[in-house]
């Protein structure tokens, strides 16, 4: 509970676990986390001065903005600066801290995006900055651009790419202080319209994908994700755990509140099957849909027993391209970088033959396998009416390993 909050592992010896004792239960309120901390005043003033002086400031909405309920403050800061906002790099993003259909939202942070290349000041608000599993061959931050980085955990500051100004503290308090400091200074010079009015919204991306891919067989991951995200209303939480579709989901989902999207920055496969159950139990008022790949499904299949035994009404959507896309994508990146083995079969990728829907039924989970895109919408509606776990297996193109993740 105390910042920097996070998962905690508690280990007790077996003899303690088996010992009988008499004790009173202590009052939980005495062990609650301490109040959120504020950043240093001088650092806030320096950050505000940089943002006010910038002609093309860029704000980056990180996971901690969402977790610490600071979205409203980030929206106000964006409006004040008339600055575009991009979501944290996909590899670090776990929750969405800025509405994706907002006029100022300019998609995901990528170092090659014009909105990033043109920035003359970047504020990484509540971001990991960055989670890198391998050498991506390009600096993630433009050279010579002033960098402001905020995070509730000081250990995350200046970890990979150094920051000119580091702001440690609760993100709601950080953004509130920066907003106040920016507002106290002179207004931005001249009328500056948001530079993101030409940005393509998630809804536009979905419509374009469906117009170009509907009716195509086999089903592409793009078409399946476009259909799924188009039907996901504000009361639906999507748990994103798919190598093939991870960036597709994030690019197409319309998010207004942080509870609509969950992912992980750990790089672990299979976590989403259990995480979806935990979130559904914590928020029974929401419908939870977990988007998985068939490889991910095989990592976390034991969650189906828990789901069925406790009748947790999560819907699993498994995109089955009969391939281990995590391996395939890594091999593709290696071959592009080296120019080697382009025509050789990819080892460790073929996992064809698994009947995912049948495996789910064996655990007592209602399931269906579909091969036509037109069947996905009705299947989602049918499973929404099931007061127990359900699974939809979508047979997708085996050659489709999804867009390049980096």
C-alpha positions in Angstrom: 0.0 0.0 0.0 2.9 2.4 0.6 4.4 4.1 -2.4 6.1 2.9 -4.5 3.3 0.4 -4.2 3.4 -2.9 -6.0 3.2 -6.7 -5.8 4.6 -8.1 -2.6 5.8 -11.6 -1.8 5.4 -12.8 1.7 7.1 -16.1 2.8 6.4 -17.9 6.0 8.2 -21.0 7.3 6.2 -24.2 7.3 6.5 -24.6 11.0 4.9 -21.2 11.5 2.1 -22.1 9.1 1.3 -25.2 11.2 1.6 -23.5 14.6 -1.6 -22.8 16.7 -1.5 -19.5 18.6 -3.7 -16.9 20.2 -3.6 -13.4 18.9 -5.7 -10.3 18.4 -6.3 -8.9 14.9 -4.6 -5.5 14.7 -6.5 -2.5 13.2 -5.8 -2.4 9.5 -6.1 1.4 9.4 -2.9 1.7 11.5 -1.0 -0.1 8.7 -2.3 1.9 5.7 0.2 3.5 3.3 1.5 6.9 3.9 0.0 9.9 2.0 1.4 10.6 -1.5 4.6 12.7 -1.6 5.1 15.9 -3.5 8.0 16.7 -5.8 10.7 19.3 -4.8 9.4 22.8 -5.4 12.6 23.9 -7.2 12.3 21.0 -9.7 8.6 21.8 -10.3 9.5 25.5 -11.1 12.3 24.3 -13.5 9.9 21.9 -15.3 7.3 24.6 -15.7 9.9 27.0 -17.1 11.0 24.5 -19.7 7.4 23.7 -20.7 6.4 27.4 -21.0 9.5 28.2 -23.1 9.0 25.3 -25.5 7.3 25.9 -28.9 6.5 22.2 -29.4 6.2 20.5 -26.0 5.2 16.9 -25.9 3.5 15.1 -23.0 3.8 11.4 -22.5 1.0 9.7 -20.5 2.5 6.8 -18.5 0.9 3.9 -16.5 1.4 5.7 -13.2 -0.8 8.6 -14.4 -3.6 6.1 -14.8 -2.9 4.1 -11.6 -2.8 7.3 -9.4 -5.9 8.8 -11.1 -4.1 11.8 -12.5 -5.7 11.8 -15.9 -7.7 15.0 -15.3 -4.6 16.9 -14.3 -2.8 15.7 -17.5 -5.7 16.8 -19.7 -5.7 20.2 -18.1 -1.9 20.6 -18.6 -2.3 19.5 -22.2 -5.0 22.1 -22.7 -3.0 24.8 -21.0 0.1 24.1 -23.1 -1.9 23.3 -26.2 0.4 20.3 -26.4 -0.1 16.8 -27.9 -0.1 13.8 -25.7 1.2 10.3 -26.6 0.7 7.1 -24.6 3.8 5.5 -23.0 5.8 3.2 -25.2 4.0 -0.1 -25.6 6.6 -2.2 -23.9 6.1 -0.2 -20.6 2.4 0.6 -20.8 0.1 -1.2 -18.4 -2.8 1.3 -18.2 -3.9 4.1 -20.4 -3.6 7.5 -18.7 -5.1 9.8 -21.4 -8.4 9.4 -23.3 -7.5 7.9 -26.7 -10.2 9.8 -28.6 -9.2 13.2 -27.1 -8.3 15.8 -29.7 -4.8 16.1 -28.3 -4.1 12.3 -28.3 -1.4 11.4 -30.9 -1.2 7.7 -30.4 1.7 5.7 -29.0 5.2 7.0 -28.2 7.6 5.9 -30.9 10.9 7.6 -31.5 10.3 7.8 -35.3 6.8 9.5 -35.0 6.9 13.1 -36.3 5.3 14.4 -33.1 8.2 12.9 -31.2 11.0 14.0 -33.6 9.7 17.6 -33.8 9.3 18.1 -30.0 11.5 20.6 -28.3 10.7 19.5 -24.8 9.3 16.1 -23.6 7.6 15.4 -20.3 7.5 11.7 -19.5 4.7 11.7 -16.9 4.5 8.5 -14.8 6.4 6.5 -17.4 8.9 3.6 -17.1 11.1 5.3 -19.8 12.0 2.7 -21.0 11.5 -1.1 -20.8 13.9 -2.5 -23.3 14.2 -6.3 -23.8 16.8 -6.0 -26.6 18.8 -3.4 -28.6 16.2 -1.7 -30.8 18.8 0.0 -32.9 17.6 3.6 -32.3 17.7 6.0 -29.4 14.3 6.4 -27.8 14.7 10.1 -27.0 15.6 12.7 -29.6 19.1 14.1 -29.0 19.4 17.5 -27.4 15.8 17.7 -26.3 15.1 18.8 -22.6 13.6 15.8 -20.8 11.3 16.0 -17.7 10.5 12.7 -16.0 8.1 12.0 -13.2 7.4 8.8 -11.3 6.3 7.8 -7.8 9.3 5.5 -7.4 12.6 7.4 -7.4 14.4 4.3 -8.6 12.7 4.7 -12.0 14.1 8.1 -12.5 17.3 8.5 -14.6 17.4 4.7 -15.0 17.9 4.3 -18.8 17.8 7.7 -20.4 18.8 10.5 -18.1 16.4 13.3 -17.3 17.2 17.0 -17.1 14.5 17.4 -14.5 13.3 14.5 -12.3 10.1 14.8 -10.3 9.5 12.1 -7.6 6.1 11.8 -6.1 2.4 11.0 -6.4 1.5 11.7 -10.0 -1.7 13.5 -9.2 0.3 15.9 -6.9 3.2 16.1 -9.4 0.9 17.2 -12.3 -1.2 19.5 -10.1 2.0 21.3 -9.0 3.4 21.5 -12.5 0.0 22.8 -13.8 -0.1 25.4 -11.1 3.5 26.5 -11.8 2.8 26.7 -15.6 -0.3 28.7 -15.0 1.4 31.1 -12.7 3.9 32.1 -15.3 3.4 34.0 -18.5 1.0 32.4 -21.1 2.4 30.5 -24.1 3.6 33.0 -26.8 1.0 33.4 -29.5 -2.0 31.3 -30.3 -0.9 27.7 -30.7 -3.5 25.2 -31.9 -3.0 21.5 -30.9 -0.7 19.9 -33.4 -2.7 16.6 -33.3 -5.9 17.6 -35.1 -4.7 15.5 -38.1 -4.0 12.4 -35.9 -6.0 9.3 -36.7 -8.3 8.2 -33.8 -8.7 4.6 -32.7 -12.3 4.6 -34.1 -11.0 5.7 -37.5 -8.3 3.0 -37.5 -11.0 0.4 -36.7 -13.3 1.5 -39.5 -10.4 1.5 -42.0 -9.3 -2.0 -40.9 -12.8 -3.4 -41.2 -13.5 -1.8 -44.5 -10.3 -3.3 -46.0 -10.3 -6.7 -44.4 -13.9 -7.8 -43.7 -14.7 -11.0 -45.6 -11.1 -12.0 -46.0 -10.1 -15.5 -45.2 -8.3 -16.6 -43.2 -9.1 -14.0 -40.6 -6.3 -11.5 -40.0 -5.4 -10.4 -36.4 -6.1 -6.9 -37.5 -9.7 -7.6 -38.5 -10.4 -9.7 -35.4 -9.0 -6.9 -33.1 -10.9 -4.2 -35.0 -14.2 -6.1 -34.5 -13.5 -6.8 -30.9 -12.5 -3.3 -29.9 -15.4 -1.8 -32.0 -17.8 -3.8 -29.8 -16.1 -3.0 -26.5 -18.1 -0.3 -24.7 -17.0 1.8 -21.7 -18.1 -0.9 -19.3 -15.7 -3.5 -20.8 -12.2 -4.1 -19.5 -9.8 -5.6 -22.1 -6.9 -7.5 -20.7 -4.2 -7.5 -23.4 -1.9 -10.5 -23.4 -1.2 -11.4 -27.0 2.1 -11.1 -28.9 0.4 -11.0 -32.3 -2.2 -8.5 -31.3 -0.8 -6.4 -28.4 0.0 -3.3 -30.4 -3.2 -3.7 -32.5 -5.4 -3.7 -29.4 -3.6 -0.6 -28.0 -3.9 1.2 -31.3 -7.6 0.4 -31.8 -9.2 0.5 -28.4 -11.1 3.7 -27.4 -10.2 4.3 -23.8 -11.9 7.0 -21.6 -11.0 5.7 -18.2 -8.0 3.6 -16.9 -10.2 0.7 -16.0 -10.9 -0.1 -19.7 -7.4 -1.5 -20.5 -4.9 -3.7 -18.7 -1.5 -5.0 -19.9 1.9 -5.7 -18.4 5.4 -4.4 -18.9 7.0 -7.6 -17.6 7.3 -9.4 -21.0 5.8 -12.5 -19.3 3.4 -14.6 -21.4 0.3 -16.2 -19.9 -0.1 -13.7 -17.0 -3.3 -12.3 -18.6 -5.4 -15.5 -18.0 -5.1 -15.2 -14.2 -5.0 -11.4 -14.1 -8.3 -11.3 -15.9 -9.9 -13.4 -13.2 -8.4 -11.2 -10.4 -9.7 -8.0 -12.0 -13.1 -9.5 -12.6 -13.4 -10.6 -8.9 -12.3 -7.1 -7.8 -14.7 -5.3 -10.2 -17.8 -7.5 -10.7 -19.6 -4.4 -12.1 -17.5 -4.6 -15.3 -17.3 -7.2 -18.1 -13.7 -8.5 -18.6 -12.5 -9.7 -22.0 -9.0 -11.2 -22.2 -7.3 -11.1 -25.6 -4.8 -13.9 -25.9 -2.7 -15.7 -28.4 -2.6 -19.5 -28.7 0.9 -19.5 -27.4 -0.1 -17.4 -24.4 -3.1 -19.7 -23.8 -0.8 -22.7 -23.4 1.3 -20.8 -20.8 -1.7 -19.9 -18.6 -4.1 -22.7 -19.3 -4.3 -23.7 -15.6 -6.4 -20.5 -15.0 -9.3 -22.2 -16.7 -9.7 -24.6 -13.8 -10.0 -21.6 -11.4 -12.3 -19.8 -13.7 -14.7 -22.8 -14.0 -14.5 -23.8 -10.4 -15.4 -20.4 -9.1 -17.7 -19.5 -12.1 -15.8 -16.2 -12.8 -17.5 -14.7 -15.9 -14.4 -13.7 -17.9 -14.5 -14.1 -21.7 -11.3 -15.3 -23.2 -10.7 -14.5 -26.9 -7.9 -16.6 -28.2 -6.4 -15.6 -31.6 -5.1 -19.0 -32.9 -2.6 -18.5 -35.7 -1.1 -21.9 -34.8 2.2 -20.2 -34.2 4.4 -19.1 -31.3 4.5 -15.5 -32.5 6.8 -14.3 -29.8 9.6 -16.5 -31.2 8.5 -15.7 -34.8 8.7 -12.0 -34.3 12.1 -12.2 -32.7 13.4 -14.3 -35.5 12.0 -11.9 -38.1 13.7 -8.9 -36.3 17.0 -10.9 -36.3 16.8 -11.7 -40.0 15.9 -8.1 -40.9 18.9 -6.8 -38.9 21.4 -9.3 -40.2 20.1 -10.2 -43.7 20.6 -13.8 -42.9 18.4 -17.0 -43.3 15.6 -15.1 -45.0 14.3 -18.2 -46.8 14.8 -20.8 -44.1 11.9 -22.1 -42.0 11.7 -20.5 -38.6 12.4 -22.9 -35.7 10.4 -23.0 -32.5 7.3 -21.3 -34.1 5.0 -24.1 -35.2 2.5 -25.1 -32.5 -0.3 -26.2 -34.8 -2.8 -28.9 -33.9 -4.1 -27.6 -30.6 -7.9 -27.4 -30.4 -8.2 -24.5 -27.9 -12.0 -24.5 -27.7 -12.0 -28.3 -26.9 -9.3 -27.8 -24.3 -11.5 -25.1 -22.6 -14.5 -27.4 -22.7 -12.5 -30.1 -20.9 -12.1 -27.7 -18.0 -15.9 -27.0 -18.0 -15.7 -23.6 -19.8 -18.3 -22.8 -22.5 -16.4 -22.3 -25.7 -16.7 -22.0 -29.5 -14.3 -22.0 -32.5 -14.9 -19.6 -35.3 -13.4 -19.3 -38.8 -15.4 -16.4 -40.3 -15.1 -12.8 -39.1 -18.8 -12.4 -39.3 -19.2 -15.0 -36.5 -17.1 -13.0 -34.0 -19.7 -10.3 -33.1 -22.5 -12.8 -32.4 -20.1 -15.0 -30.4 -19.2 -12.1 -28.2 -22.8 -11.2 -27.6 -23.6 -14.9 -26.8 -20.7 -15.2 -24.3 -21.7 -11.9 -22.6 -24.9 -13.6 -21.5 -23.0 -16.5 -19.9 -22.8 -16.1 -16.1 -19.6 -18.2 -16.1 -16.3 -18.2 -17.9 -16.4 -18.5 -21.7 -13.9 -18.8 -24.5 -13.9 -17.8 -28.2 -11.2 -19.4 -30.4 -10.6 -17.3 -33.5 -8.7 -19.1 -36.2 -6.4 -16.6 -37.8 -3.9 -16.6 -40.6 -0.8 -18.8 -39.6 1.5 -16.4 -41.5 0.2 -13.4 -39.6 2.6 -12.8 -36.7 1.2 -9.3 -36.2 2.9 -5.9 -36.8 6.6 -5.5 -35.9 6.5 -4.7 -32.1 9.5 -2.3 -32.3 
